[in-house]
């Protein structure tokens, strides 16, 4: 009876150890971010370079999306059709789009490798134009670019005069909550009609560029230069 108990305890201990080892291997195999579809393109990247690239992208997304260090297994799906690899003077330039469904976001990733010296500099994780986004309704926020900067922002500052003669200046800025806005500066001197006309003209201008005014925030501050 005693020997049977020892055998049973040993078997249970063995099963527990196997389970713990399996769980440990799963945890160790987890990556903060995983690039999917890389096997569908001729990247020529080593396992070490892929690991560095995944870490760079994860760190960039952490800064723009605001998640904590415990966030793991973010899936970044590479679009094979967007993949570009150009070699010149011992430097290989890469560029491709990634879709991150967890954040309903699309980013343009670009970087350069110098021979066997690794990354020339940290990869750029930018916002593409809305026509390339999987979720164009989601406002893109990158470290150096945004939906505003890659669309209307390309045509700023913008100047025009109202029919009544007032000069209107349109620039990009941020509100008190640090959200990007289009600043519409016009000398209204308290005249709400002038401010309203300025905003309508700006909305028409945005539509003429092929974008939807409702996708942007506007700020028309009080201003008088008379």
C-alpha positions in Angstrom: 0.0 0.0 0.0 2.8 2.4 0.9 4.6 1.6 -2.3 1.4 2.3 -4.3 1.0 5.7 -2.7 4.6 6.5 -3.5 4.1 5.5 -7.1 0.9 7.6 -7.4 2.5 10.6 -5.8 5.5 10.3 -8.1 3.2 10.0 -11.1 1.2 13.1 -10.0 4.4 15.0 -9.4 5.6 14.0 -12.9 2.4 15.1 -14.5 2.5 18.5 -12.7 6.1 19.0 -13.7 5.3 18.3 -17.4 2.4 20.7 -17.2 4.5 23.4 -15.6 7.3 22.9 -18.2 4.7 23.2 -21.0 3.3 26.4 -19.6 6.8 27.8 -19.2 7.7 27.0 -22.8 4.5 28.7 -24.0 5.2 31.8 -21.9 8.8 31.9 -23.1 7.6 31.6 -26.7 5.3 34.6 -26.4 6.5 37.8 -28.2 5.4 41.3 -27.4 4.6 41.6 -31.2 4.5 39.1 -34.0 4.9 39.9 -37.7 2.7 37.7 -39.7 3.1 37.0 -43.5 6.8 37.6 -43.4 7.3 34.1 -44.9 5.3 35.3 -48.0 7.9 37.9 -49.0 11.6 37.7 -49.9 12.8 39.7 -46.9 16.2 38.1 -46.4 16.0 39.1 -42.8 17.7 36.9 -40.2 15.9 35.7 -37.1 17.8 38.3 -35.0 16.8 41.1 -37.4 13.2 40.0 -37.4 13.2 40.0 -33.6 14.7 43.5 -33.5 12.1 44.7 -36.0 9.3 43.3 -34.0 10.6 45.0 -30.8 11.0 48.3 -32.6 7.4 48.2 -33.9 6.1 47.2 -30.5 7.9 50.1 -28.8 6.5 52.5 -31.3 3.0 51.3 -30.9 3.3 51.4 -27.1 4.2 55.1 -27.4 1.3 56.0 -29.7 -1.4 53.6 -28.4 -0.4 53.9 -24.7 -0.5 50.3 -23.6 1.6 48.9 -20.7 4.6 46.6 -20.7 2.4 43.6 -19.9 0.8 43.7 -23.4 1.9 40.8 -25.4 1.1 38.9 -28.6 0.1 41.9 -30.7 -0.4 40.7 -34.3 0.9 42.9 -37.1 -0.2 41.5 -40.4 2.1 42.4 -43.3 0.4 43.1 -46.7 2.7 41.2 -49.1 1.5 43.3 -52.1 2.9 46.4 -50.4 6.4 44.9 -49.6 9.3 46.7 -51.2 13.0 45.8 -50.9 15.6 47.9 -52.7 19.4 47.3 -52.5 21.9 50.0 -53.3 25.5 50.8 -52.2 25.4 48.0 -49.6 22.2 49.4 -48.0 18.9 47.6 -48.2 15.8 49.7 -47.9 12.5 48.1 -46.8 9.0 49.4 -46.8 5.6 47.7 -46.3 2.2 48.1 -44.7 1.0 46.4 -41.6 -2.5 46.0 -40.3 -3.0 45.8 -36.5 -6.5 44.6 -36.0 -6.2 45.0 -32.2 -6.1 48.8 -32.6 -8.0 48.9 -36.0 -4.9 50.6 -37.4 -2.7 50.5 -40.5 0.9 51.7 -40.5 3.7 52.2 -43.1 6.9 50.6 -41.8 10.2 51.6 -43.4 13.8 51.0 -42.4 17.3 50.4 -43.8 19.9 47.8 -43.1 23.6 48.4 -43.7 25.3 45.2 -44.8 26.0 43.1 -41.7 25.8 46.1 -39.3 22.1 45.9 -38.7 19.6 48.7 -38.6 20.9 52.1 -39.9 18.4 53.8 -37.6 15.2 52.9 -35.8 12.4 51.9 -38.2 9.8 54.5 -39.1 6.2 53.6 -38.2 4.1 56.1 -40.1 0.5 56.7 -40.9 -0.4 56.0 -44.6 -3.1 57.9 -46.5 -6.7 56.8 -45.7 -7.1 55.0 -49.0 -4.4 52.5 -47.8 -5.9 52.0 -44.4 -7.9 48.9 -43.6 -9.9 50.9 -41.1 -10.0 54.4 -42.6 -12.6 55.5 -40.0 -10.0 55.1 -37.3 -7.9 58.2 -36.8 -4.3 57.3 -37.2 -1.7 58.5 -34.7 1.9 57.8 -35.3 5.0 59.2 -33.7 5.7 61.7 -36.4 2.6 61.5 -38.6 -1.2 61.4 -38.3 -4.3 61.2 -40.4 -4.3 65.0 -40.5 -0.7 65.4 -41.5 -0.8 62.9 -44.4 -4.1 64.3 -45.8 -5.1 68.0 -45.4 -1.9 68.7 -43.5 0.1 68.4 -46.8 -1.7 71.6 -48.0 -1.2 73.7 -44.9 -1.0 76.5 -44.2 -3.9 77.5 -46.4 -5.0 81.1 -47.0 -8.1 82.6 -48.6 -10.4 85.6 -48.3 -14.1 85.5 -47.6 -16.5 87.3 -49.9 -16.7 90.1 -47.3 -12.9 90.5 -47.5 -11.6 88.9 -44.3 -8.4 86.9 -44.6 -8.7 83.3 -43.3 -5.6 81.3 -42.3 -5.9 77.6 -41.7 -3.2 75.7 -39.8 -2.9 72.6 -37.7 -2.6 72.6 -34.0 -3.8 70.9 -30.8 -6.6 71.6 -28.4 -6.4 71.6 -24.6 -6.7 67.8 -24.6 -3.7 67.6 -27.0 -5.9 66.4 -29.8 -5.1 67.5 -33.3 -7.3 70.3 -34.7 -7.5 72.5 -37.7 -7.2 76.1 -36.5 -9.3 78.6 -38.6 -8.1 82.1 -37.8 -10.3 85.0 -39.1 -10.8 88.5 -37.8 -14.5 88.2 -36.7 -14.5 90.7 -33.8 -17.3 88.7 -32.2 -19.3 88.3 -35.5 -20.5 84.7 -35.4 -21.6 84.9 -39.1 -18.0 85.5 -40.2 -16.8 82.6 -38.2 -19.5 80.4 -39.6 -18.7 81.4 -43.2 -15.0 80.8 -42.6 -15.7 77.3 -41.4 -18.1 76.5 -44.3 -15.4 77.6 -46.8 -12.8 75.4 -45.1 -15.1 72.4 -45.2 -15.7 73.0 -48.9 -12.0 73.2 -49.4 -11.4 69.9 -47.6 -14.0 68.2 -49.8 -12.3 69.6 -52.9 -9.2 67.8 -51.7 -11.1 64.5 -51.6 -11.5 64.2 -47.9 -14.5 64.2 -45.5 -14.7 67.4 -43.2 -16.4 65.3 -40.5 -13.1 63.4 -40.0 -11.5 66.5 -38.6 -11.8 68.7 -35.5 -12.1 72.5 -36.0 -11.1 75.4 -33.8 -12.3 78.9 -34.6 -10.9 81.2 -31.9 -12.0 84.7 -31.1 -9.8 87.1 -33.0 -10.0 90.8 -34.0 -7.3 92.8 -35.8 -9.4 96.0 -36.4 
